[in-house]
Amino acid sequence: MDNSIFQWFNQFFSKEWAVFFTAGLPIVELRGAIPLAISLGIEPGKAYWLAVFGNVVPVIPLLLLLQPVRDLLIRYSALMERFFNWLDQRTLRKSKQINKYGALGLILFTAIPLPTTGAWTASMAAILFKIRFRYAFPAIVAGILLAGVIVLILSLTGQAIL
């Protein structure tokens, strides 16, 4: 992973806060934050929880505010309408299992530690498939917890090999 994100955060925050904030970024999420934490010498258990909490924080505002903000932006900008149409189609293609399995599909989708299968995309999919907050939030958190375990194991295995 490119450490430029960490270097920017490191100007203002400790390495723990840098890991926490990195985990909240779209695309990077905990999939990048845990390896970053391990490479910085943060203890694995601490790395896991910093990344998990950092990844969970944006989920609540995403689930509650993404739809109204999205609707407002689409109403006033043709560019935003094109962007959200593209994002909707991309999310729908990547999230067939969510449509089929609902909240359980959200868990599986979020838990797979691949690019574009994290909490941000799962939140968007929950909105598109109209999964209620009370089901979507715990499912996404469960997926984050599972993804964290997978990424931590892979990071520690990779560190041991090197």
DSSP file (Angstrom, degrees, kcal/mol; ACC not computed):
  #  RESIDUE AA STRUCTURE BP1 BP2  ACC     N-H-->O    O-->H-N    N-H-->O    O-->H-N    TCO  KAPPA ALPHA  PHI   PSI    X-CA   Y-CA   Z-CA
    1    1 A M              0   0    0      0, 0.0     2,-0.4     0, 0.0    31,-0.0   0.000 360.0 360.0 360.0 142.9    0.0    0.0    0.0
    2    2 A D    >   -     0   0    0      1,-0.1     3,-0.7     2,-0.0     4,-0.3  -0.568 360.0-151.5 -70.0 125.0    1.2    3.5   -0.8
    3    3 A N  T 3> S+     0   0    0     -2,-0.4     4,-2.9     1,-0.2     5,-0.2   0.360  72.7 100.0 -82.1   6.7    2.1    5.1    2.5
    4    4 A S  H 3> S+     0   0    0      1,-0.2     4,-2.1     2,-0.2    -1,-0.2   0.863  80.7  52.9 -63.2 -34.6    1.3    8.6    1.2
    5    5 A I  H <> S+     0   0    0     -3,-0.7     4,-2.4     2,-0.2    -1,-0.2   0.954 112.2  44.9 -62.5 -48.7   -2.1    8.5    3.0
    6    6 A F  H  > S+     0   0    0     -4,-0.3     4,-3.2     1,-0.2    -2,-0.2   0.919 110.3  54.4 -61.2 -43.6   -0.4    7.7    6.3
    7    7 A Q  H  X S+     0   0    0     -4,-2.9     4,-0.8     1,-0.2    -1,-0.2   0.883 109.2  48.2 -60.7 -38.1    2.3   10.3    5.8
    8    8 A W  H >< S+     0   0    0     -4,-2.1     3,-0.9    -5,-0.2     4,-0.4   0.955 115.3  44.0 -65.5 -48.8   -0.3   13.0    5.3
    9    9 A F  H >X S+     0   0    0     -4,-2.4     4,-2.5     1,-0.2     3,-1.7   0.872 105.9  63.5 -60.8 -37.3   -2.2   11.8    8.5
   10   10 A N  H 3< S+     0   0    0     -4,-3.2    -1,-0.2     1,-0.3    -2,-0.2   0.720  90.3  66.9 -64.3 -21.5    1.1   11.5   10.4
   11   11 A Q  T << S+     0   0    0     -3,-0.9    -1,-0.3    -4,-0.8    -2,-0.2   0.812 120.1  18.4 -64.9 -28.5    1.6   15.2   10.0
   12   12 A F  T <4 S+     0   0    0     -3,-1.7     2,-0.3    -4,-0.4    -2,-0.2   0.629 124.3  40.1-117.9 -20.8   -1.3   15.9   12.3
   13   13 A F  S  < S-     0   0    0     -4,-2.5    -1,-0.1     1,-0.1     2,-0.0  -0.842  78.9 -97.4-134.2 163.3   -2.0   12.7   14.2
   14   14 A S     >  -     0   0    0     -2,-0.3     4,-2.3     1,-0.1     5,-0.1  -0.239  47.9-100.8 -69.2 169.3   -0.4    9.7   16.0
   15   15 A K  H  > S+     0   0    0      1,-0.2     4,-2.1     2,-0.2     5,-0.1   0.845 123.8  55.2 -64.6 -32.0    0.1    6.5   14.1
   16   16 A E  H  > S+     0   0    0      2,-0.2     4,-2.4     1,-0.2    -1,-0.2   0.936 109.9  44.5 -65.2 -45.8   -3.0    5.0   15.9
   17   17 A W  H  > S+     0   0    0      1,-0.2     4,-3.0     2,-0.2     5,-0.3   0.880 110.4  55.9 -65.9 -35.4   -5.2    7.9   14.8
   18   18 A A  H  X S+     0   0    0     -4,-2.3     4,-2.3     2,-0.2    -1,-0.2   0.910 109.5  46.0 -61.7 -41.6   -3.7    7.6   11.3
   19   19 A V  H  X S+     0   0    0     -4,-2.1     4,-2.2     2,-0.2    -2,-0.2   0.931 112.6  51.0 -65.2 -45.1   -4.7    3.9   11.2
   20   20 A F  H  X S+     0   0    0     -4,-2.4     4,-0.7     1,-0.2    -2,-0.2   0.936 114.6  42.1 -56.9 -50.2   -8.2    4.8   12.6
   21   21 A F  H >< S+     0   0    0     -4,-3.0     3,-0.7     1,-0.2     4,-0.4   0.868 111.0  55.9 -69.5 -35.8   -8.8    7.5   10.0
   22   22 A T  H >< S+     0   0    0     -4,-2.3     3,-1.5    -5,-0.3     7,-0.4   0.896 102.6  57.2 -60.9 -39.7   -7.3    5.4    7.1
   23   23 A A  H 3< S+     0   0    0     -4,-2.2     7,-0.3     1,-0.3    -1,-0.2   0.742 102.4  56.2 -64.5 -22.9   -9.8    2.6    8.0
   24   24 A G  T << S+     0   0    0     -4,-0.7    -1,-0.3    -3,-0.7    -2,-0.2   0.528  85.3 102.9 -86.5  -6.0  -12.7    5.1    7.4
   25   25 A L  S <> S-     0   0    0     -3,-1.5     4,-2.1    -4,-0.4    95,-0.1  -0.535  80.2-107.5 -79.0 141.5  -11.6    6.0    3.9
   26   26 A P  T  4 S+     0   0    0      0, 0.0     2,-2.4     0, 0.0    -1,-0.1  -0.325  99.8   9.2 -63.0 153.4  -13.6    4.6    1.0
   27   27 A I  T  4 S+     0   0    0      1,-0.2    89,-0.2     5,-0.0    90,-0.1  -0.327 129.1  56.7  71.8 -53.6  -11.7    1.9   -1.0
   28   28 A V  T  > S+     0   0    0     -2,-2.4     4,-1.4     3,-0.1     3,-0.5   0.982  75.1 140.6 -69.0 -57.6   -8.9    1.7    1.5
   29   29 A E  H >X S-     0   0    0     -4,-2.1     4,-1.7    -7,-0.4     3,-1.1   0.052  81.9 -37.5  44.7-154.1  -11.0    0.8    4.6
   30   30 A L  H 3> S+     0   0    0     -7,-0.3     4,-2.2     1,-0.2    -1,-0.2   0.695 130.8  76.5 -74.2 -15.3   -9.6   -1.7    7.0
   31   31 A R  H 34 S+     0   0    0     -3,-0.5    -1,-0.2     1,-0.2    -2,-0.2   0.794 111.2  26.4 -62.8 -27.6   -8.2   -3.7    4.1
   32   32 A G  H <X S+     0   0    0     -4,-1.4     4,-1.7    -3,-1.1    -2,-0.2   0.703 117.4  61.1-101.6 -28.7   -5.5   -1.1    4.0
   33   33 A A  H  X S+     0   0    0     -4,-1.7     4,-2.7    -5,-0.3    -2,-0.2   0.882 101.3  51.6 -70.8 -38.9   -5.5    0.1    7.6
   34   34 A I  H  X S+     0   0    0     -4,-2.2     4,-2.7     2,-0.2     5,-0.2   0.956 111.9  44.9 -66.7 -49.4   -4.6   -3.3    9.2
   35   35 A P  H  > S+     0   0    0      0, 0.0     4,-2.5     0, 0.0    -1,-0.2   0.899 113.9  52.3 -59.5 -36.4   -1.5   -3.9    7.0
   36   36 A L  H  X S+     0   0    0     -4,-1.7     4,-1.4     2,-0.2    -2,-0.2   0.949 110.2  47.4 -61.3 -47.8   -0.5   -0.3    7.6
   37   37 A A  H  <>S+     0   0    0     -4,-2.7     5,-2.4     1,-0.2     3,-0.3   0.915 112.2  49.0 -60.6 -44.4   -0.9   -0.7   11.3
   38   38 A I  H ><5S+     0   0    0     -4,-2.7     3,-1.4     1,-0.2    -1,-0.2   0.911 110.1  51.6 -62.3 -41.9    1.1   -4.0   11.3
   39   39 A S  H 3<5S+     0   0    0     -4,-2.5    -1,-0.2     1,-0.3    -2,-0.2   0.766 107.0  54.4 -67.4 -23.4    3.9   -2.3    9.2
   40   40 A L  T 3<5S-     0   0    0     -4,-1.4    -1,-0.3    -3,-0.3    -2,-0.2   0.438 121.0-108.3 -88.5   0.1    4.0    0.5   11.7
   41   41 A G  T < 5 +     0   0    0     -3,-1.4     2,-0.3    -4,-0.3    -3,-0.2   0.634  63.9 154.8  85.3  13.6    4.6   -1.9   14.6
   42   42 A I      < -     0   0    0     -5,-2.4    -1,-0.3    -6,-0.2    -2,-0.1  -0.590  55.1 -99.9 -75.3 136.7    1.2   -1.6   16.2
   43   43 A E     >  -     0   0    0     -2,-0.3     4,-2.8     1,-0.1     3,-0.3  -0.265  32.9-118.5 -56.2 137.9    0.3   -4.7   18.2
   44   44 A P  H  > S+     0   0    0      0, 0.0     4,-2.6     0, 0.0     5,-0.2   0.850 110.7  49.4 -53.5 -43.8   -2.1   -7.0   16.1
   45   45 A G  H  > S+     0   0    0      2,-0.2     4,-2.1     1,-0.2     5,-0.2   0.924 114.7  45.1 -62.4 -43.1   -5.1   -6.8   18.6
   46   46 A K  H  > S+     0   0    0     -3,-0.3     4,-2.6     2,-0.2     5,-0.2   0.900 111.7  53.1 -65.5 -41.2   -4.8   -3.0   18.8
   47   47 A A  H  X S+     0   0    0     -4,-2.8     4,-2.3     1,-0.2     5,-0.2   0.918 108.6  51.0 -58.8 -44.5   -4.5   -2.8   15.0
   48   48 A Y  H  X S+     0   0    0     -4,-2.6     4,-2.8    -5,-0.2    -2,-0.2   0.950 113.7  42.1 -59.4 -52.1   -7.6   -4.9   14.5
   49   49 A W  H  X S+     0   0    0     -4,-2.1     4,-2.7     2,-0.2     5,-0.3   0.870 112.7  52.7 -70.1 -36.3   -9.8   -2.8   16.8
   50   50 A L  H  X S+     0   0    0     -4,-2.6     4,-2.2     2,-0.2    -1,-0.2   0.935 114.8  43.1 -59.9 -45.0   -8.5    0.5   15.5
   51   51 A A  H  X S+     0   0    0     -4,-2.3     4,-2.0    -5,-0.2    -2,-0.2   0.907 114.2  49.9 -69.1 -42.1   -9.3   -0.5   12.0
   52   52 A V  H  X S+     0   0    0     -4,-2.8     4,-2.1    -5,-0.2    -2,-0.2   0.962 114.7  43.2 -61.6 -51.5  -12.7   -2.0   12.9
   53   53 A F  H  X S+     0   0    0     -4,-2.7     4,-2.0     1,-0.2    -1,-0.2   0.902 113.8  51.9 -63.2 -39.7  -13.8    1.1   14.8
   54   54 A G  H  < S+     0   0    0     -4,-2.2    -1,-0.2    -5,-0.3    -2,-0.2   0.848 112.4  46.1 -63.3 -33.2  -12.4    3.4   12.1
   55   55 A N  H  < S+     0   0    0     -4,-2.0     4,-0.3     1,-0.2    -1,-0.2   0.794 111.9  51.0 -79.3 -29.6  -14.3    1.4    9.4
   56   56 A V  H >X S+     0   0    0     -4,-2.1     3,-1.5    -5,-0.2     4,-0.8   0.851  93.5  74.5 -75.6 -34.9  -17.6    1.3   11.4
   57   57 A V  T >< S+     0   0    0     -4,-2.0     3,-0.5     1,-0.3    -1,-0.2   0.865  96.7  45.1 -51.3 -47.7  -17.7    5.1   12.1
   58   58 A P  T 3> S+     0   0    0      0, 0.0     4,-2.2     0, 0.0    -1,-0.3   0.684  96.6  77.7 -73.4 -12.6  -18.7    6.2    8.6
   59   59 A V  H <> S+     0   0    0     -3,-1.5     4,-2.8    -4,-0.3     5,-0.2   0.910  89.9  52.4 -64.7 -42.7  -21.4    3.5    8.2
   60   60 A I  H <X S+     0   0    0     -4,-0.8     4,-2.2    -3,-0.5     5,-0.3   0.961 113.9  41.0 -61.4 -53.3  -24.0    5.2   10.4
   61   61 A P  H  >>S+     0   0    0      0, 0.0     4,-3.0     0, 0.0     5,-0.6   0.882 114.8  54.1 -63.5 -33.7  -23.9    8.5    8.5
   62   62 A L  H  X5S+     0   0    0     -4,-2.2     4,-1.8     1,-0.2     5,-0.4   0.954 111.9  43.0 -62.1 -48.3  -23.7    6.7    5.2
   63   63 A L  H  <5S+     0   0    0     -4,-2.8     4,-0.2     1,-0.2    -1,-0.2   0.860 123.9  36.7 -66.5 -35.0  -26.9    4.6    5.9
   64   64 A L  H  <5S+     0   0    0     -4,-2.2    -2,-0.2    -5,-0.2    -1,-0.2   0.812 130.4  24.3 -87.9 -31.3  -28.8    7.6    7.3
   65   65 A L  H  X5S+     0   0    0     -4,-3.0     4,-2.4    -5,-0.3     5,-0.3   0.621  96.4  82.9-114.4 -15.7  -27.6   10.5    5.1
   66   66 A L  H  X<S+     0   0    0     -4,-1.8     4,-2.9    -5,-0.6     5,-0.2   0.923  93.4  49.4 -61.4 -45.0  -26.5    9.1    1.8
   67   67 A Q  H  > S+     0   0    0     -5,-0.4     4,-2.7    -4,-0.2    -1,-0.2   0.945 114.1  42.9 -62.5 -50.2  -29.9    8.8    0.2
   68   68 A P  H  > S+     0   0    0      0, 0.0     4,-2.1     0, 0.0    -1,-0.2   0.914 118.1  45.9 -63.9 -39.5  -31.1   12.4    1.1
   69   69 A V  H  X S+     0   0    0     -4,-2.4     4,-2.6     2,-0.2     5,-0.2   0.918 113.1  50.7 -66.5 -42.2  -27.7   13.9    0.1
   70   70 A R  H  X S+     0   0    0     -4,-2.9     4,-2.5    -5,-0.3     5,-0.2   0.932 110.5  48.7 -58.6 -48.4  -27.7   11.9   -3.1
   71   71 A D  H  X S+     0   0    0     -4,-2.7     4,-2.0    -5,-0.2    -1,-0.2   0.892 111.8  49.7 -60.9 -41.1  -31.2   13.0   -4.0
   72   72 A L  H  X S+     0   0    0     -4,-2.1     4,-1.3     2,-0.2    -1,-0.2   0.924 112.2  46.9 -64.4 -45.6  -30.3   16.7   -3.3
   73   73 A L  H  X S+     0   0    0     -4,-2.6     4,-1.1     1,-0.2     7,-0.3   0.901 112.3  50.1 -64.6 -40.9  -27.2   16.5   -5.5
   74   74 A I  H  < S+     0   0    0     -4,-2.5     3,-0.4     1,-0.2     7,-0.2   0.887 106.4  56.5 -64.3 -38.5  -29.0   14.7   -8.3
   75   75 A R  H  < S+     0   0    0     -4,-2.0    -1,-0.2     1,-0.2    -2,-0.2   0.845 118.3  31.3 -62.1 -34.5  -31.8   17.4   -8.2
   76   76 A Y  H  < S+     0   0    0     -4,-1.3     2,-0.4    -3,-0.2    -1,-0.2   0.439 117.3  51.1-108.2  -0.2  -29.3   20.2   -8.8
   77   77 A S     X  -     0   0    0     -4,-1.1     4,-1.8    -3,-0.4    -1,-0.2  -0.940  48.5-164.8-146.2 120.6  -26.5   18.7  -10.9
   78   78 A A  H  > S+     0   0    0     -2,-0.4     4,-2.3     2,-0.2     5,-0.2   0.846  98.9  57.0 -66.1 -33.9  -26.6   16.7  -14.1
   79   79 A L  H  > S+     0   0    0      1,-0.2     4,-2.5     2,-0.2    -1,-0.2   0.921 107.5  46.7 -62.9 -44.1  -23.0   15.7  -13.4
   80   80 A M  H  > S+     0   0    0     -7,-0.3     4,-2.8     2,-0.2     5,-0.2   0.855 109.3  55.4 -67.0 -34.2  -24.0   14.3  -10.0
   81   81 A E  H  X S+     0   0    0     -4,-1.8     4,-2.1    -8,-0.3    -2,-0.2   0.932 110.1  45.1 -63.2 -44.6  -26.9   12.5  -11.7
   82   82 A R  H  X S+     0   0    0     -4,-2.3     4,-2.3     2,-0.2    -2,-0.2   0.915 113.3  51.4 -63.4 -42.8  -24.6   10.8  -14.1
   83   83 A F  H  X S+     0   0    0     -4,-2.5     4,-2.8     1,-0.2    -2,-0.2   0.940 112.5  44.2 -61.0 -47.7  -22.1   10.0  -11.3
   84   84 A F  H  X S+     0   0    0     -4,-2.8     4,-2.8     2,-0.2    -1,-0.2   0.836 110.8  54.5 -70.6 -31.2  -24.8    8.4   -9.2
   85   85 A N  H  X S+     0   0    0     -4,-2.1     4,-2.2    -5,-0.2    -1,-0.2   0.931 112.2  44.9 -63.5 -43.4  -26.3    6.5  -12.1
   86   86 A W  H  X S+     0   0    0     -4,-2.3     4,-2.5     2,-0.2    -2,-0.2   0.936 114.7  48.1 -62.7 -46.8  -22.8    5.0  -12.8
   87   87 A L  H  X S+     0   0    0     -4,-2.8     4,-2.7     1,-0.2     5,-0.2   0.893 110.8  51.7 -63.0 -40.6  -22.3    4.3   -9.1
   88   88 A D  H  X S+     0   0    0     -4,-2.8     4,-2.8     2,-0.2    -1,-0.2   0.940 111.6  46.2 -60.7 -47.6  -25.7    2.6   -8.8
   89   89 A Q  H  X S+     0   0    0     -4,-2.2     4,-2.2     2,-0.2    -2,-0.2   0.910 114.0  48.2 -63.2 -42.3  -25.0    0.4  -11.8
   90   90 A R  H  X S+     0   0    0     -4,-2.5     4,-1.8     2,-0.2    -1,-0.2   0.921 113.5  47.3 -63.6 -44.6  -21.6   -0.5  -10.5
   91   91 A T  H  X S+     0   0    0     -4,-2.7     4,-1.0     1,-0.2    -2,-0.2   0.910 111.0  51.4 -64.2 -42.8  -22.9   -1.3   -7.1
   92   92 A L  H  < S+     0   0    0     -4,-2.8     3,-0.4     1,-0.2    -1,-0.2   0.895 109.6  50.2 -62.9 -39.9  -25.7   -3.4   -8.4
   93   93 A R  H >< S+     0   0    0     -4,-2.2     3,-0.5     1,-0.2    -1,-0.2   0.886 114.4  44.4 -63.9 -38.2  -23.3   -5.5  -10.6
   94   94 A K  H 3< S+     0   0    0     -4,-1.8    -1,-0.2     1,-0.2     3,-0.2   0.596 112.8  52.3 -81.5 -11.3  -21.1   -6.1   -7.6
   95   95 A S  T >X  +     0   0    0     -4,-1.0     4,-1.4    -3,-0.4     3,-0.7  -0.121  55.9 128.4-125.8  38.2  -23.9   -6.9   -5.1
   96   96 A K  H <> S+     0   0    0     -3,-0.5     4,-1.8     1,-0.2    -1,-0.2   0.862  76.6  58.7 -59.7 -36.0  -26.1   -9.6   -6.6
   97   97 A Q  H 3> S+     0   0    0      1,-0.2     4,-2.9    -3,-0.2    -1,-0.2   0.812 101.1  55.9 -65.8 -28.6  -25.7  -11.7   -3.4
   98   98 A I  H <> S+     0   0    0     -3,-0.7     4,-2.5     7,-0.2     7,-0.3   0.925 107.1  48.5 -68.7 -42.9  -27.2   -8.8   -1.4
   99   99 A N  H  < S+     0   0    0     -4,-1.4    -2,-0.2     1,-0.2    -1,-0.2   0.884 117.6  42.7 -61.8 -37.7  -30.3   -8.7   -3.5
  100  100 A K  H  < S+     0   0    0     -4,-1.8    -2,-0.2    -5,-0.2    -1,-0.2   0.899 129.2  23.7 -75.8 -42.1  -30.6  -12.5   -3.2
  101  101 A Y  H >< S-     0   0    0     -4,-2.9     3,-1.2     1,-0.3     4,-0.2   0.442  86.0-157.4-110.4  -1.9  -29.8  -12.9    0.5
  102  102 A G  T 3X S+     0   0    0     -4,-2.5     4,-1.6     1,-0.3    -1,-0.3  -0.390  74.8   2.6  64.6-130.3  -30.7   -9.4    2.0
  103  103 A A  H 3> S+     0   0    0      1,-0.2     4,-1.8     2,-0.2    -1,-0.3   0.855 134.1  54.8 -62.1 -37.1  -28.9   -8.7    5.3
  104  104 A L  H <> S+     0   0    0     -3,-1.2     4,-2.2     1,-0.2    -1,-0.2   0.894 106.2  52.9 -63.1 -38.4  -27.0  -12.0    5.2
  105  105 A G  H  > S+     0   0    0     -7,-0.3     4,-2.9    -4,-0.2    -7,-0.2   0.857 104.7  55.8 -62.9 -35.5  -25.7  -11.0    1.8
  106  106 A L  H  X S+     0   0    0     -4,-1.6     4,-2.6    -8,-0.2     5,-0.2   0.907 106.5  50.6 -62.8 -41.4  -24.5   -7.7    3.3
  107  107 A I  H  X S+     0   0    0     -4,-1.8     4,-2.3     2,-0.2    -2,-0.2   0.963 114.7  42.4 -59.4 -51.8  -22.4   -9.6    5.8
  108  108 A L  H  X S+     0   0    0     -4,-2.2     4,-1.3     1,-0.2    -2,-0.2   0.909 114.5  51.0 -63.0 -43.1  -20.8  -11.8    3.1
  109  109 A F  H  < S+     0   0    0     -4,-2.9     3,-0.3     1,-0.2    -1,-0.2   0.916 114.9  42.3 -61.1 -44.6  -20.3   -8.9    0.8
  110  110 A T  H  < S+     0   0    0     -4,-2.6    -1,-0.2     1,-0.2    -2,-0.2   0.840 110.4  57.5 -71.8 -33.4  -18.6   -6.8    3.4
  111  111 A A  H  < S+     0   0    0     -4,-2.3    -1,-0.2    -5,-0.2    -2,-0.2   0.739  80.9  94.1 -73.1 -23.6  -16.6   -9.7    4.8
  112  112 A I  S  < S-     0   0    0     -4,-1.3     2,-2.4    -3,-0.3     5,-0.1  -0.591  75.1-141.9 -73.0 114.4  -14.8  -10.5    1.5
  113  113 A P        +     0   0    0      0, 0.0    -1,-0.1     0, 0.0    -2,-0.1  -0.338  58.1 117.3 -82.1  64.1  -11.6   -8.5    1.7
  114  114 A L  S >  S-     0   0    0     -2,-2.4     3,-1.5     1,-0.1   -83,-0.1  -0.864  75.9 -80.9-120.5 158.4  -11.4   -7.4   -1.9
  115  115 A P  T 3  S+     0   0    0      0, 0.0   -87,-0.1     0, 0.0    -1,-0.1  -0.305 114.6  16.0 -57.4 142.5  -11.5   -3.9   -3.4
  116  116 A T  T 3  S+     0   0    0    -89,-0.2   -22,-0.0     1,-0.1     0, 0.0   0.661 102.9  92.4  65.9  22.7  -15.0   -2.5   -3.7
  117  117 A T    <   +     0   0    0     -3,-1.5    -5,-0.2   -90,-0.1    -1,-0.1   0.066  64.5 104.5-124.0  25.4  -16.6   -5.0   -1.3
  118  118 A G  S  > S-     0   0    0     -7,-0.1     4,-2.4    -5,-0.1     5,-0.2  -0.034  89.4 -73.1 -96.0-162.5  -16.3   -3.0    1.9
  119  119 A A  H  > S+     0   0    0      1,-0.2     4,-2.3     2,-0.2     5,-0.2   0.832 124.5  55.4 -65.3 -36.3  -18.5   -1.1    4.2
  120  120 A W  H  > S+     0   0    0      2,-0.2     4,-1.9     1,-0.2    -1,-0.2   0.953 113.3  40.2 -64.4 -48.9  -18.9    1.9    1.9
  121  121 A T  H  > S+     0   0    0      1,-0.2     4,-2.7     2,-0.2    -2,-0.2   0.886 114.4  54.0 -67.9 -37.9  -20.2   -0.2   -1.1
  122  122 A A  H  X S+     0   0    0     -4,-2.4     4,-2.5     2,-0.2    -1,-0.2   0.882 107.3  51.4 -63.1 -37.5  -22.3   -2.3    1.3
  123  123 A S  H  X S+     0   0    0     -4,-2.3     4,-1.8     2,-0.2    -1,-0.2   0.919 110.8  48.0 -64.2 -43.1  -23.9    0.9    2.6
  124  124 A M  H  X S+     0   0    0     -4,-1.9     4,-2.5     1,-0.2    -2,-0.2   0.917 112.3  49.3 -62.5 -43.2  -24.7    2.0   -0.9
  125  125 A A  H  X S+     0   0    0     -4,-2.7     4,-2.8     1,-0.2    -2,-0.2   0.891 106.8  55.4 -64.2 -39.5  -26.1   -1.4   -1.7
  126  126 A A  H  <>S+     0   0    0     -4,-2.5     5,-2.8     1,-0.2    -1,-0.2   0.888 110.5  46.1 -60.3 -38.3  -28.3   -1.4    1.4
  127  127 A I  H ><5S+     0   0    0     -4,-1.8     3,-1.1     3,-0.2    -2,-0.2   0.936 113.0  48.6 -68.8 -46.2  -29.8    1.9    0.3
  128  128 A L  H 3<5S+     0   0    0     -4,-2.5    -2,-0.2     1,-0.3    -1,-0.2   0.872 116.8  42.1 -62.7 -37.0  -30.3    0.6   -3.3
  129  129 A F  T 3<5S-     0   0    0     -4,-2.8    -1,-0.3    -5,-0.2    -2,-0.2   0.355 110.7-123.6 -92.5   6.2  -32.0   -2.6   -2.1
  130  130 A K  T < 5 +     0   0    0     -3,-1.1     2,-0.6     1,-0.2    -3,-0.2   0.876  45.6 170.4  55.6  43.9  -33.9   -0.7    0.6
  131  131 A I      < -     0   0    0     -5,-2.8    -1,-0.2    -6,-0.2    -2,-0.1  -0.769  37.9-113.9 -84.6 125.0  -32.6   -2.7    3.5
  132  132 A R    >>  -     0   0    0     -2,-0.6     4,-3.1     1,-0.1     3,-1.6  -0.199  18.3-116.1 -63.1 150.1  -33.7   -1.0    6.7
  133  133 A F  H 3> S+     0   0    0      1,-0.3     4,-2.6     2,-0.2    -1,-0.1   0.874 112.6  61.4 -53.1 -43.9  -31.1    0.5    9.0
  134  134 A R  H 34 S+     0   0    0      1,-0.2    -1,-0.3     2,-0.2    -2,-0.1   0.720 117.2  31.0 -63.2 -20.3  -31.9   -1.9   11.8
  135  135 A Y  H <> S+     0   0    0     -3,-1.6     4,-1.4     2,-0.1    -2,-0.2   0.771 119.9  51.7 -99.4 -39.0  -30.9   -4.9    9.6
  136  136 A A  H  X S+     0   0    0     -4,-3.1     4,-2.7     2,-0.2     5,-0.2   0.924 105.5  52.9 -67.5 -46.4  -28.2   -3.2    7.4
  137  137 A F  H  X S+     0   0    0     -4,-2.6     4,-2.5     1,-0.2     5,-0.2   0.946 111.9  42.1 -61.2 -52.6  -26.1   -1.7   10.2
  138  138 A P  H  > S+     0   0    0      0, 0.0     4,-2.4     0, 0.0    -1,-0.2   0.872 115.2  52.5 -63.5 -32.7  -25.5   -4.9   12.3
  139  139 A A  H  X S+     0   0    0     -4,-1.4     4,-2.2     2,-0.2    -2,-0.2   0.923 111.0  45.7 -66.6 -43.6  -25.0   -6.9    9.1
  140  140 A I  H  X S+     0   0    0     -4,-2.7     4,-2.4     2,-0.2    -1,-0.2   0.906 112.7  50.9 -66.7 -40.8  -22.3   -4.5    7.8
  141  141 A V  H  X S+     0   0    0     -4,-2.5     4,-2.6    -5,-0.2    -2,-0.2   0.921 109.5  50.7 -62.4 -43.0  -20.6   -4.4   11.2
  142  142 A A  H  X S+     0   0    0     -4,-2.4     4,-2.3     1,-0.2    -1,-0.2   0.911 110.8  49.4 -60.2 -42.0  -20.6   -8.2   11.3
  143  143 A G  H  X S+     0   0    0     -4,-2.2     4,-2.8     2,-0.2    -1,-0.2   0.884 109.6  51.3 -63.8 -39.0  -19.0   -8.2    7.8
  144  144 A I  H  X S+     0   0    0     -4,-2.4     4,-2.6     2,-0.2    -2,-0.2   0.919 109.2  50.7 -63.4 -43.7  -16.4   -5.6    9.0
  145  145 A L  H  X S+     0   0    0     -4,-2.6     4,-1.7     2,-0.2    -2,-0.2   0.924 113.9  44.4 -60.2 -44.9  -15.5   -7.8   12.0
  146  146 A L  H  X S+     0   0    0     -4,-2.3     4,-2.4     2,-0.2    -2,-0.2   0.924 112.8  50.5 -65.9 -44.8  -15.1  -10.9    9.7
  147  147 A A  H  X S+     0   0    0     -4,-2.8     4,-3.0     1,-0.2     5,-0.2   0.891 107.9  55.1 -60.3 -38.7  -13.1   -8.9    7.1
  148  148 A G  H  X S+     0   0    0     -4,-2.6     4,-2.6     2,-0.2    -1,-0.2   0.904 107.6  48.3 -61.1 -42.5  -10.9   -7.6    9.9
  149  149 A V  H  X S+     0   0    0     -4,-1.7     4,-2.5     2,-0.2    -2,-0.2   0.936 113.7  47.4 -63.0 -46.0  -10.1  -11.2   11.0
  150  150 A I  H  X S+     0   0    0     -4,-2.4     4,-2.5     1,-0.2    -2,-0.2   0.938 115.0  44.7 -61.4 -48.2   -9.3  -12.3    7.5
  151  151 A V  H  X S+     0   0    0     -4,-3.0     4,-2.7     2,-0.2    -1,-0.2   0.887 112.6  52.1 -66.2 -38.5   -7.1   -9.2    6.7
  152  152 A L  H  X S+     0   0    0     -4,-2.6     4,-2.7    -5,-0.2     5,-0.2   0.933 110.9  47.0 -62.7 -45.7   -5.3   -9.5   10.1
  153  153 A I  H  X S+     0   0    0     -4,-2.5     4,-2.5     1,-0.2    -2,-0.2   0.931 114.5  47.0 -61.3 -45.5   -4.5  -13.2    9.5
  154  154 A L  H  X S+     0   0    0     -4,-2.5     4,-2.6    -5,-0.2    -2,-0.2   0.897 113.1  49.5 -63.1 -40.1   -3.3  -12.4    5.9
  155  155 A S  H  X S+     0   0    0     -4,-2.7     4,-2.3     2,-0.2    -2,-0.2   0.920 113.2  45.2 -65.8 -44.2   -1.2   -9.5    7.2
  156  156 A L  H  X S+     0   0    0     -4,-2.7     4,-2.3     2,-0.2    -2,-0.2   0.881 113.7  50.0 -68.4 -37.2    0.4  -11.5   10.0
  157  157 A T  H  X S+     0   0    0     -4,-2.5     4,-2.1    -5,-0.2    -2,-0.2   0.926 111.9  48.1 -64.9 -44.5    1.1  -14.4    7.6
  158  158 A G  H  X S+     0   0    0     -4,-2.6     4,-2.0     1,-0.2    -2,-0.2   0.889 111.5  50.2 -62.3 -39.7    2.6  -12.1    5.1
  159  159 A Q  H  < S+     0   0    0     -4,-2.3    -1,-0.2     1,-0.2    -2,-0.2   0.899 110.1  50.6 -65.1 -40.8    4.8  -10.5    7.8
  160  160 A A  H  < S+     0   0    0     -4,-2.3    -2,-0.2     1,-0.2    -1,-0.2   0.873 110.1  50.1 -65.6 -37.0    5.9  -13.9    9.0
  161  161 A I  H  <        0   0    0     -4,-2.1    -1,-0.2     1,-0.3    -2,-0.2   0.897 360.0 360.0 -68.1 -40.3    6.9  -14.9    5.4
  162  162 A L     <        0   0    0     -4,-2.0    -1,-0.3    -5,-0.2    -2,-0.2   0.495 360.0 360.0 -75.4 360.0    8.9  -11.8    4.8
